[in-house]
Amino acid sequence: MGKGRVGVTQLLPMSIKITYRFAIPEDCRLYFDWANDADVRANSYTPGKIEWENHEKWFMNKIASDEAYMFVFYSGAEPVGQLRLDRISDTDLLVDLSVDRAWRARKIGKKMMATGREILHKFFPSMRIKGEPHRNNIASIKMLEAAGFVKEKEVMVDGVPAFLYYLY
């Protein structure tokens, strides 16, 4: 899968169009800001603040990897969020998604996840997407369920109660 391709535009319920593209090195600061958002940190399995040097190294390794697929979503020229799919086995991709604070509660996460599903079926037809939201992360749980994920069971992730979801 080439990493320069721009995605298909989708229409949101309130007539906001979104597009996506692969993340590039210049997106490092944007991802850093999203990752250090207070709500994102609160729902992370490693809730402490991320340091720039660690993030920069992590980000550059991820975008260079053939095992990670990182997308930036836009409404017009404004970035609205990110979706990452990490290959964790021959059959599974682990999803990570965050929506910019200014765009939350507009159902953009659901559209981004629906796009993740399209990417899965187009480029990885024999794989499934795995999601592991915190048990109390209601927004992520609703988004996964709206995108067609199936809750398999409750699990512990790094000592935190979570749910295991799959999209087939």
Buried (B, 14 or more C-beta within 10 A) or exposed (E): EEBEEEBEEBEBEEEBEBBBBBBEEEBBEBBBBBBBBEEBBEBBEEEEEBEEEEBBEBBEEBBEEEEBBBBBBBBEEEBBBBBBBBBEEEEBBBBBBBBBEEBBEBBBBBBBBBBBBEBBEEEBEEBBBBBBBBBEBEBBBBBBBBBBBEBEEEEEBEEBEBBBBBBE
